[in-house]
Structures are given as C-alpha cells and as structure tokens.
Amino acid sequence: MASVRMTNDLRYDIRRNAENAYDLANPEPIPTTEYADRVRRAVINSPAQKFLKDMAEIGAERGINKLEHGNQKILPFVNKDPITGVDLKRKAPSTSNTNAVERHTIKFSTQMHKYYVTEENYNRWGNPTVWVEDFSDDDRLEITDLFLAHEARHTTWFGSKQSYEQSIRDLLDSVTTLKQLLEVWPAAESLVPAEKIQKMHTKENRKQQAKRVREEVNFDPTVANQAVLTAKMLGG
C-alpha cells in the first residue's frame, strides 16, 4: 500500500466534500409555511398597503390618471409582477449596536398579485423589504413570536454546523497521511478524490517508493550529491 501525504490541496478537497455532505444531510432551516402565510396576511393588512390601496381607489374613482401633472406618477399602483416573497427585517434589541438588524427571507406559498408601490422599478430586483415594526399591532406581536422561533432554530443549526466544520479541520490538521485519516475516520473514504484512494491502494516496491518520495518533496539529488562528494574530498 502506497503512502499518500495529506497535502494542503487534499485537505481542502476533503474538507469541502465533508461540508457539502453536512449541508445535504442538515439543510439550513427555512421559515415554516405557517410563518410565511402569516407574514403574507400581515403584509396585505399592513397600514402602508391599506393606505396605498385606498389612495389608488380614490384616484380611480375621481378619474385621476397616474401620469397626469407633468408626466409624474401621483398615485400608487399595483406592482408590475406578482410578489413571491419578502425580505422581512426586524430591529434587533441590542445595547451595543442600535443599528443591528435581523433579517429573514420569506417565500410565499401563493403569490401576492396586488402589492401596491409608488415607484415603477420598486421591485425590479429581488424581494420587497418589509419591517416587522410596520405591521399592525396584532400582526406585529404574532409575527415577532414566529420570527424569534425561526431565529432560534437557525442559531442552533448554525452552531452545530460550525462545531462540525471545526472538528473536521482539527482532524485533517492532526494527520499527515491519508491512511492515518482513514484509520481514525473510515467513512471519510467517500470524501477523498478517487485517484487518491486508488494511489493509496497501489502496491509499490522500494524503488518505486523512493521515486515517489523524491517527486513528492521535489528532491533533486544532483546538488546534494555534489555537496557530499566535495566535502569528502576536503576531508569533511
């Protein structure tokens, strides 16, 4: 069995594959359907959306065109594309940083076809941003509870992920050969590039082993031989 050194490149490949495996087995938690649906209703019932809807309806009743008065839009209107989700933000209670903000990306189970805006390109890229603090009183209380529950799930997940990744780094840094790694963690074989496993299982004689070592350390014996020979001639 040939010895395969744990180079920095090999450590990186194994670590990356180990992290990808963890993410696949333990996906990042997403907001629950209950949470997303509750946020959707709160957005529709928010004071801002109700006000914009009322203004648009009053304008329509009075026959005011949104492009009147020097081609300036003077009335709110329904966003061009349906809204599929929002970036929900909440001002984090923090004594050290008054600007701290917590944020969840909420994907709706059904589209919102009437989301009122005041600018044509308001939602041209990404989701609209809404703040928990801008919801009605009842909605704000319920959604704050859902927000904090999701935040707790995400914090637990993130802490476990960090602990796992650190343990992988510590293990990889503690071994010098692939054989040592697999003795400690046999299942890691599935994370190792196939050519490295094949190389490890390849039998080699002493001549082949010497050649491999010279190549791995990039050793050129010419200069070293000359130094030894000269030293001997000088009585060293």
BAFI-3210 file (N, C-alpha, C; in Angstrom, 3 decimals, decimal comma, padded with zeros to 6 digits):
// residues 236
n [1|2|3|4|5|6|7|8|9|10|11|12|13|14|15|16|17|18|19|20|21|22|23|24|25|26|27|28|29|30|31|32|33|34|35|36|37|38|39|40|41|42|43|44|45|46|47|48|49|50|51|52|53|54|55|56|57|58|59|60|61|62|63|64|65|66|67|68|69|70|71|72|73|74|75|76|77|78|79|80|81|82|83|84|85|86|87|88|89|90|91|92|93|94|95|96|97|98|99|100|101|102|103|104|105|106|107|108|109|110|111|112|113|114|115|116|117|118|119|120|121|122|123|124|125|126|127|128|129|130|131|132|133|134|135|136|137|138|139|140|141|142|143|144|145|146|147|148|149|150|151|152|153|154|155|156|157|158|159|160|161|162|163|164|165|166|167|168|169|170|171|172|173|174|175|176|177|178|179|180|181|182|183|184|185|186|187|188|189|190|191|192|193|194|195|196|197|198|199|200|201|202|203|204|205|206|207|208|209|210|211|212|213|214|215|216|217|218|219|220|221|222|223|224|225|226|227|228|229|230|231|232|233|234|235|236]
n.u [000,851|000,637|001,949|000,115|000,496|-000,922|-001,596|-001,982|-003,818|-005,214|-006,309|-008,029|-009,845|-011,061|-012,165|-013,965|-015,720|-016,703|-018,074|-020,016|-021,420|-022,479|-024,177|-026,025|-027,184|-028,085|-029,891|-030,100|-032,383|-035,595|-038,129|-041,227|-044,286|-046,513|-045,461|-044,685|-047,176|-048,511|-047,027|-047,529|-050,279|-050,102|-048,649|-050,435|-052,423|-051,151|-050,669|-049,466|-049,876|-052,664|-053,226|-052,038|-053,577|-056,115|-055,654|-055,120|-057,594|-059,276|-058,207|-058,849|-061,628|-062,044|-061,131|-058,484|-055,530|-052,546|-050,386|-050,709|-050,171|-047,548|-046,385|-045,696|-045,876|-048,527|-050,065|-050,295|-049,726|-050,429|-047,856|-045,810|-045,093|-046,202|-045,846|-043,632|-042,455|-040,931|-038,353|-037,994|-037,488|-036,199|-035,678|-032,997|-032,909|-030,469|-027,926|-025,423|-025,232|-027,123|-027,986|-028,325|-029,692|-032,024|-032,765|-034,987|-035,589|-038,557|-040,538|-043,480|-046,272|-048,289|-048,692|-048,653|-050,794|-051,589|-049,770|-049,087|-047,270|-045,107|-043,245|-042,110|-040,019|-039,799|-039,800|-037,984|-035,698|-035,110|-036,717|-039,354|-038,679|-039,818|-040,760|-040,999|-041,795|-043,505|-045,929|-049,417|-050,592|-051,566|-050,706|-047,961|-047,200|-047,763|-046,180|-043,664|-043,209|-043,125|-040,961|-038,839|-038,851|-038,079|-035,572|-034,266|-034,184|-032,516|-030,171|-029,391|-028,931|-026,830|-024,831|-024,308|-023,371|-021,013|-019,518|-019,201|-017,727|-015,375|-014,410|-013,790|-011,729|-009,811|-009,266|-008,222|-005,939|-004,455|-003,439|-001,000|-000,917|-003,010|-003,786|-003,654|-005,770|-007,990|-007,869|-008,668|-011,121|-012,962|-015,178|-014,598|-013,511|-015,265|-015,192|-012,829|-010,877|-011,135|-008,821|-006,849|-007,482|-007,162|-004,432|-003,424|-004,010|-002,406|000,164|003,657|007,108|010,351|011,992|010,158|008,881|010,920|011,256|008,747|008,769|010,874|009,702|007,471|008,565|009,957|012,721|016,005|018,738|021,202|022,571|022,837|024,374|026,746|027,576|028,062|030,112|032,155|032,664|033,712|036,037|037,438|037,995|035,910]
n.v [-001,203|002,142|005,187|008,080|011,416|013,973|016,626|020,222|020,805|018,384|018,203|020,411|019,580|017,346|018,526|020,355|018,576|017,239|019,276|019,868|017,479|017,569|019,810|018,816|016,737|018,102|020,490|024,089|025,618|026,712|029,296|028,291|027,054|028,037|030,352|031,814|032,167|033,656|035,997|036,870|037,537|039,573|041,493|042,224|043,343|045,456|048,781|050,535|049,291|049,239|051,966|052,824|051,330|052,426|055,050|054,596|053,607|055,782|057,627|056,376|056,471|059,177|059,666|060,288|060,217|058,369|059,399|062,060|065,655|066,772|064,389|062,979|060,416|060,338|058,756|055,718|052,334|048,974|046,606|045,639|042,890|039,815|039,325|037,160|036,720|038,182|040,240|040,107|042,241|043,037|045,191|044,582|043,973|045,561|046,629|047,419|047,971|049,994|049,966|047,400|044,745|042,154|039,600|037,825|035,813|035,438|033,149|033,004|030,732|031,061|033,387|036,980|039,039|041,672|044,064|047,094|049,863|052,780|053,478|052,715|050,899|049,631|046,969|045,702|044,179|041,366|040,713|042,701|044,802|044,523|045,651|044,329|046,051|047,756|046,537|046,004|046,322|043,859|041,957|042,388|041,453|038,657|037,878|038,571|036,627|034,315|035,012|035,058|032,387|031,076|032,231|031,139|028,426|028,609|029,598|027,462|025,503|026,720|026,874|024,144|023,431|024,973|023,812|021,203|021,685|022,742|020,529|018,839|020,267|020,245|017,504|016,905|018,476|017,113|014,771|013,221|011,579|009,950|007,400|007,453|009,196|007,664|005,554|006,696|007,766|005,981|006,298|008,535|007,913|008,113|010,780|011,396|012,213|010,059|009,253|009,504|007,557|005,311|005,507|005,155|002,474|001,202|-001,073|-000,819|-001,178|-000,938|000,656|002,090|003,411|005,073|006,719|007,960|009,430|011,211|012,692|013,786|015,495|017,037|016,552|016,951|015,089|015,802|018,267|017,876|015,517|016,432|018,249|016,541|014,896|016,767|017,652|015,310|015,047|017,164|016,351|016,283]
n.w [000,000|-000,948|000,415|000,943|001,101|003,197|001,669|001,446|-000,551|-000,750|001,809|001,659|-000,361|000,862|003,142|001,985|000,677|002,907|004,217|002,305|002,362|004,928|004,728|002,924|004,363|006,552|006,013|005,776|007,971|006,909|006,834|008,280|006,761|008,065|009,251|006,937|005,623|007,530|007,557|004,965|005,101|006,963|005,573|003,536|005,112|006,270|007,564|005,693|003,140|003,077|003,093|000,647|-001,146|-000,697|-001,607|-004,320|-005,162|-004,615|-006,399|-008,812|-008,700|-008,936|-011,408|-011,887|-013,629|-013,367|-014,704|-015,025|-014,613|-015,516|-016,403|-014,137|-011,741|-009,661|-008,143|-006,225|-007,403|-008,586|-008,235|-011,004|-011,384|-009,854|-006,302|-004,817|-002,418|000,551|001,995|005,214|007,872|011,111|013,810|015,773|019,240|020,889|023,007|022,432|019,753|018,072|015,500|014,691|012,780|012,172|009,810|007,675|004,857|003,306|001,664|-000,162|-000,160|-001,943|-004,608|-004,319|-005,782|-005,779|-004,878|-003,647|-004,886|-005,132|-006,939|-010,213|-010,641|-008,248|-007,279|-008,949|-008,845|-006,868|-003,644|-002,134|000,684|003,958|007,218|010,468|012,445|011,131|010,800|011,674|015,085|016,252|014,345|014,437|016,985|016,872|014,691|015,555|017,511|015,879|014,304|016,171|016,963|014,620|014,353|016,550|015,812|013,592|014,741|016,373|014,406|012,958|014,902|015,360|012,843|012,651|014,737|013,780|011,385|012,465|013,858|011,745|010,484|012,551|012,752|010,185|010,229|012,062|011,064|008,914|006,746|004,295|004,998|007,805|008,348|007,475|009,204|011,579|010,845|009,058|007,316|005,895|003,512|001,366|000,845|-000,249|-003,116|-005,936|-007,306|-005,414|-003,515|-005,099|-005,621|-003,050|-002,575|-004,329|-004,820|-004,236|-005,010|-003,365|-004,935|-006,474|-004,409|-003,445|-005,659|-005,726|-003,325|-003,839|-005,876|-004,564|-002,661|-004,286|-004,774|-005,853|-006,400|-007,462|-006,791|-004,044|-003,987|-005,116|-003,166|-000,989|-002,032|-002,520|000,083|001,213|-000,249|000,739|003,176|004,954]
ca.u [000,000|001,444|001,642|-000,368|000,623|-002,035|-001,195|-002,996|-004,874|-006,033|-007,097|-009,094|-010,856|-011,806|-012,954|-015,080|-016,676|-017,330|-019,028|-021,141|-022,202|-023,225|-025,263|-027,043|-027,869|-028,657|-030,119|-030,402|-033,832|-036,312|-039,367|-042,316|-045,436|-047,331|-044,775|-044,765|-048,561|-048,865|-046,373|-048,251|-051,503|-049,721|-048,242|-051,661|-053,179|-050,299|-051,178|-048,945|-050,564|-054,053|-053,244|-051,762|-054,744|-057,173|-055,299|-055,301|-059,039|-059,824|-057,781|-059,630|-062,997|-062,065|-060,662|-057,131|-054,565|-051,281|-049,358|-051,048|-049,334|-046,157|-045,926|-045,241|-046,819|-049,005|-050,852|-049,695|-050,293|-050,068|-046,555|-045,920|-045,028|-046,695|-044,837|-043,490|-041,881|-040,423|-037,247|-038,573|-036,450|-036,595|-034,613|-032,561|-032,681|-029,043|-027,436|-024,110|-025,338|-028,513|-028,329|-028,365|-030,916|-032,185|-033,454|-035,392|-036,188|-039,816|-041,116|-044,899|-046,778|-049,073|-048,263|-049,465|-050,975|-051,832|-048,852|-049,078|-045,971|-045,152|-042,229|-042,263|-038,964|-039,689|-039,451|-037,403|-034,730|-035,268|-037,976|-039,537|-038,304|-040,839|-040,281|-041,946|-042,277|-044,502|-047,190|-050,414|-050,206|-051,833|-049,815|-046,582|-046,974|-047,742|-045,048|-042,444|-043,036|-042,703|-039,628|-037,885|-038,790|-037,232|-034,208|-033,699|-033,867|-031,370|-028,994|-028,998|-028,367|-025,560|-023,858|-023,940|-022,584|-019,682|-018,835|-018,839|-016,654|-014,140|-013,908|-013,191|-010,442|-008,879|-008,867|-007,359|-004,658|-003,739|-002,882|-000,033|-001,138|-004,404|-004,018|-003,929|-007,122|-008,988|-007,841|-009,457|-012,467|-013,084|-016,214|-014,068|-013,066|-016,188|-014,933|-011,490|-010,856|-010,945|-007,442|-006,030|-007,766|-006,512|-002,994|-003,108|-004,130|-001,449|001,374|004,875|008,346|011,199|012,473|009,027|008,636|011,954|010,957|007,588|009,179|011,644|008,774|006,592|009,300|010,678|014,125|016,978|019,945|022,436|023,261|023,184|025,489|027,953|028,000|028,626|031,369|033,164|033,001|034,571|037,356|038,095|038,246|034,779]
ca.v [000,000|003,359|006,256|009,309|012,508|014,906|017,952|021,259|020,657|017,220|018,603|021,308|018,794|016,523|019,428|020,874|017,483|016,966|020,355|019,689|016,340|018,033|020,690|017,987|015,973|019,031|021,748|025,286|025,707|027,790|029,640|027,334|027,511|028,861|031,642|032,523|032,561|034,715|037,218|037,303|038,220|040,811|042,470|042,711|044,139|046,477|050,155|051,149|048,734|049,692|053,378|052,917|050,780|053,431|056,179|054,174|053,509|057,142|058,222|055,779|056,993|060,581|059,754|060,861|059,329|058,416|060,088|063,477|066,629|066,757|063,006|062,422|059,472|060,935|057,757|054,376|051,371|047,580|046,244|045,008|041,434|039,298|039,212|035,759|036,689|039,456|040,245|040,590|042,731|043,405|045,874|043,697|044,639|045,489|047,809|047,792|048,408|050,421|049,779|045,969|044,327|040,735|039,514|036,524|035,811|034,696|032,765|032,730|029,518|031,566|034,723|038,143|039,707|043,102|044,705|048,482|050,549|054,180|053,647|051,667|049,895|049,347|045,567|045,218|043,150|040,809|040,839|043,956|044,751|044,981|045,650|043,839|047,218|048,478|045,805|046,419|045,885|042,428|041,196|042,543|040,588|037,267|037,626|038,635|035,296|033,409|035,462|034,617|030,923|030,708|032,676|030,155|027,222|028,899|029,733|026,109|024,869|027,344|026,476|022,749|023,423|025,485|022,817|020,109|022,118|022,875|019,185|018,326|020,957|019,765|016,148|016,944|019,072|016,243|013,607|013,559|010,711|009,557|006,180|007,844|009,756|006,610|004,727|007,413|008,032|005,165|006,799|009,663|007,441|008,604|012,205|011,530|012,040|008,651|008,957|009,398|006,237|004,347|005,610|004,596|001,020|000,678|-001,619|-000,317|-001,729|000,059|001,584|002,972|004,251|006,103|007,656|008,746|010,384|012,289|013,549|014,499|016,571|017,765|016,418|016,741|014,651|016,246|019,273|017,276|014,590|017,223|018,803|015,453|014,487|017,818|017,625|014,155|015,317|018,159|015,745|016,503]
ca.w [000,000|-001,060|001,365|000,303|002,058|003,311|001,224|001,701|-001,558|-000,404|002,986|001,203|-001,083|001,813|003,985|001,185|000,481|004,204|004,473|001,382|002,861|006,104|004,272|002,279|005,408|007,542|005,291|006,554|008,202|006,228|007,539|008,124|005,967|008,968|009,367|005,657|005,361|008,487|007,077|003,765|005,532|007,643|004,552|002,894|006,084|006,884|007,389|004,469|001,979|003,106|002,705|-000,784|-001,837|-000,613|-002,475|-005,711|-005,438|-004,652|-007,668|-009,900|-008,588|-009,365|-012,784|-011,957|-014,264|-012,632|-015,486|-015,173|-013,924|-015,967|-016,546|-012,867|-011,141|-008,417|-007,421|-006,120|-008,348|-008,316|-008,776|-012,321|-011,250|-008,569|-005,260|-004,401|-001,084|001,045|002,948|006,468|008,769|012,472|014,530|016,852|020,529|021,203|023,726|021,898|018,357|017,860|014,092|014,402|012,099|011,877|008,517|007,159|003,527|003,395|000,385|-000,006|-000,806|-003,079|-004,999|-003,973|-007,080|-005,610|-003,937|-004,104|-004,835|-005,582|-007,980|-011,212|-010,516|-006,813|-007,057|-010,202|-008,476|-005,538|-002,920|-001,399|002,094|004,908|008,593|011,472|013,186|010,346|010,767|012,667|016,425|016,435|013,466|014,901|018,138|016,437|013,803|016,360|018,113|014,817|013,908|017,190|016,930|013,476|014,659|017,479|015,031|012,739|015,596|016,755|013,204|012,616|015,908|015,091|011,609|012,970|015,555|012,874|010,479|013,231|014,157|010,515|010,302|013,567|012,391|008,992|010,604|013,002|010,368|007,857|005,593|004,060|005,767|009,180|008,387|007,323|010,411|012,578|010,312|007,835|006,402|005,114|002,193|000,339|000,639|-000,823|-004,571|-006,307|-007,718|-004,206|-002,952|-005,991|-005,402|-001,739|-002,641|-005,303|-004,217|-004,854|-004,455|-002,713|-005,952|-006,797|-003,240|-003,418|-006,747|-005,325|-002,293|-004,487|-006,624|-003,643|-001,987|-005,337|-004,396|-006,923|-005,699|-008,122|-005,979|-002,759|-004,204|-005,351|-001,889|-000,179|-002,647|-002,289|001,492|001,463|-000,825|001,590|004,481|005,855]
c.u [000,880|001,004|001,260|-000,339|-000,609|-001,528|-002,301|-004,152|-005,789|-006,883|-008,281|-010,205|-011,708|-012,703|-014,169|-016,145|-017,407|-018,373|-020,236|-022,043|-023,053|-024,415|-026,388|-027,864|-028,576|-028,889|-030,455|-031,910|-034,435|-037,585|-040,475|-043,433|-046,336|-046,759|-044,950|-046,180|-048,996|-048,251|-047,111|-049,515|-051,172|-049,309|-049,478|-052,417|-052,354|-050,871|-050,715|-049,680|-052,025|-054,165|-053,035|-052,946|-055,879|-056,894|-055,512|-056,783|-059,691|-059,466|-058,585|-061,057|-063,090|-061,490|-059,292|-056,179|-053,210|-050,179|-049,704|-050,027|-047,845|-045,568|-045,360|-046,319|-047,254|-049,867|-050,074|-050,368|-049,789|-048,741|-046,717|-045,969|-045,609|-045,543|-044,802|-042,897|-041,394|-039,158|-037,781|-037,455|-037,050|-035,420|-034,240|-032,370|-031,227|-028,619|-026,124|-024,190|-026,795|-028,956|-028,427|-029,724|-030,895|-033,052|-033,769|-035,947|-037,391|-040,339|-042,577|-045,286|-047,680|-048,652|-049,211|-049,594|-051,228|-050,962|-048,640|-047,708|-046,147|-044,128|-042,287|-041,231|-038,760|-039,213|-038,862|-036,406|-035,013|-036,643|-038,122|-039,156|-039,439|-040,271|-041,375|-042,593|-043,369|-045,831|-048,170|-050,037|-050,391|-050,885|-048,378|-046,263|-046,849|-046,498|-043,723|-042,175|-042,539|-041,276|-038,583|-037,750|-037,912|-035,775|-033,524|-033,320|-032,616|-030,087|-028,471|-028,330|-026,981|-024,469|-023,384|-023,060|-021,156|-018,872|-018,351|-017,653|-015,327|-013,542|-013,252|-011,827|-009,403|-008,367|-007,897|-005,990|-003,817|-003,107|-001,970|-000,181|-002,612|-004,738|-004,360|-005,348|-008,162|-008,979|-008,691|-010,910|-012,647|-014,083|-015,723|-013,609|-013,965|-015,965|-013,614|-011,571|-010,462|-009,500|-006,510|-006,242|-007,078|-005,004|-002,598|-003,103|-003,178|-000,192|002,596|006,089|009,211|011,709|011,379|008,747|009,645|011,684|009,786|007,956|009,956|010,718|007,912|007,293|010,102|012,196|014,991|018,302|021,241|023,232|023,706|024,364|026,806|028,495|028,652|029,985|032,475|033,599|033,939|035,971|038,143|038,315|037,120|034,182]
c.v [001,245|004,392|007,513|010,424|013,396|016,303|018,955|021,145|019,487|017,523|019,470|020,519|017,980|017,401|019,960|019,798|017,151|018,025|020,242|018,545|016,752|018,894|019,896|017,229|016,869|020,394|022,902|025,403|026,915|028,102|028,632|027,925|028,404|030,271|032,451|033,013|033,694|036,043|037,756|038,067|039,553|041,891|043,074|043,664|045,252|047,875|050,792|050,628|049,170|051,151|053,521|052,400|051,802|054,596|055,823|054,116|054,878|057,826|057,694|056,313|058,412|060,779|060,394|059,832|059,471|059,124|061,555|064,346|066,481|065,366|062,426|061,518|060,038|059,970|056,448|053,437|049,978|047,272|045,422|043,489|040,999|039,170|037,761|035,624|038,068|039,212|040,911|040,983|043,119|044,081|045,045|044,474|044,474|046,774|048,310|048,342|048,732|050,237|048,300|045,584|042,819|040,620|038,065|036,710|034,879|034,422|032,374|031,429|029,879|033,009|035,801|038,996|041,206|043,648|046,128|049,130|051,983|054,462|052,452|050,560|049,466|047,921|044,964|044,099|042,675|041,023|042,233|043,756|045,288|044,826|045,161|045,025|047,977|047,732|046,392|045,810|044,381|041,568|041,241|041,605|039,124|036,968|037,735|037,285|034,290|033,731|034,910|033,098|030,442|031,091|031,678|028,871|027,445|029,010|028,366|025,388|025,420|026,950|025,045|022,646|023,905|024,467|021,656|020,507|022,268|021,508|018,563|018,965|020,435|018,369|016,162|017,516|018,144|015,028|014,069|012,690|010,359|008,300|006,503|008,390|008,651|005,638|005,360|007,527|007,267|005,719|007,944|009,225|007,970|010,085|012,458|011,375|010,621|008,325|008,805|008,040|005,167|004,334|004,963|003,070|000,388|000,186|-001,085|-000,957|-000,597|001,095|002,588|003,922|005,393|007,164|008,562|009,803|011,538|013,255|014,378|015,675|017,405|017,767|016,111|016,356|015,206|017,213|018,683|016,326|015,341|017,789|017,740|015,033|015,504|017,831|016,474|014,394|016,302|017,628|015,947|015,226]
c.w [000,000|-000,033|000,593|001,333|002,040|002,947|001,546|000,711|-001,221|000,826|002,576|000,515|-000,122|002,682|003,227|000,976|001,778|004,526|003,557|001,844|004,050|005,676|003,624|003,322|006,411|006,884|006,224|006,747|007,481|007,007|007,262|007,264|006,805|009,083|008,091|005,362|006,288|008,055|005,854|004,138|006,196|006,657|003,900|003,817|006,732|006,638|006,088|003,240|001,931|002,654|001,195|-001,600|-001,831|-001,550|-003,938|-006,076|-005,489|-005,969|-008,833|-009,888|-009,128|-010,768|-012,923|-012,542|-013,576|-013,409|-015,718|-014,452|-014,286|-016,046|-015,250|-012,285|-009,789|-007,610|-007,296|-007,115|-007,999|-008,991|-010,058|-012,219|-009,906|-007,567|-004,772|-003,002|-000,685|001,863|004,214|007,422|010,119|013,155|015,752|018,138|020,944|021,890|023,144|020,487|018,055|016,415|013,709|013,825|011,901|010,622|008,155|005,757|003,566|001,992|000,598|-000,709|-001,984|-003,364|-004,496|-005,241|-006,960|-004,490|-004,435|-003,876|-005,327|-006,659|-008,918|-011,052|-009,063|-006,562|-008,323|-009,944|-007,054|-004,930|-002,312|000,061|002,946|006,316|009,529|012,190|012,439|010,219|011,790|014,015|016,616|015,599|013,975|016,050|017,721|015,606|014,544|017,012|017,069|014,357|014,878|017,209|015,784|013,732|015,591|016,744|014,198|013,565|016,024|015,594|012,899|013,615|015,691|013,855|011,871|013,770|014,699|011,994|011,213|013,548|012,931|010,290|011,293|013,216|011,213|009,311|011,479|012,328|009,239|006,619|005,481|004,861|007,212|009,318|008,374|008,495|011,512|012,135|009,002|006,828|005,535|003,730|001,077|000,023|-000,077|-002,337|-004,947|-006,643|-006,514|-003,534|-003,781|-005,766|-004,079|-001,777|-003,653|-004,584|-004,960|-004,193|-003,922|-003,710|-006,319|-005,635|-003,169|-004,483|-006,369|-004,299|-002,905|-005,220|-005,685|-002,982|-002,974|-005,064|-005,611|-006,266|-006,283|-007,253|-004,658|-002,897|-004,382|-004,045|-001,013|-000,705|-002,389|-000,847|001,818|000,929|000,037|003,006|005,462|006,364]
res [m|a|s|v|r|m|t|n|d|l|r|y|d|i|r|r|n|a|e|n|a|y|d|l|a|n|p|e|p|i|p|t|t|e|y|a|d|r|v|r|r|a|v|i|n|s|p|a|q|k|f|l|k|d|m|a|e|i|g|a|e|r|g|i|n|k|l|e|h|g|n|q|k|i|l|p|f|v|n|k|d|p|i|t|g|v|d|l|k|r|k|a|p|s|t|s|n|t|n|a|v|e|r|h|t|i|k|f|s|t|q|m|h|k|y|y|v|t|e|e|n|y|n|r|w|g|n|p|t|v|w|v|e|d|f|s|d|d|d|r|l|e|i|t|d|l|f|l|a|h|e|a|r|h|t|t|w|f|g|s|k|q|s|y|e|q|s|i|r|d|l|l|d|s|v|t|t|l|k|q|l|l|e|v|w|p|a|a|e|s|l|v|p|a|e|k|i|q|k|m|h|t|k|e|n|r|k|q|q|a|k|r|v|r|e|e|v|n|f|d|p|t|v|a|n|q|a|v|l|t|a|k|m|l|g|g]
***
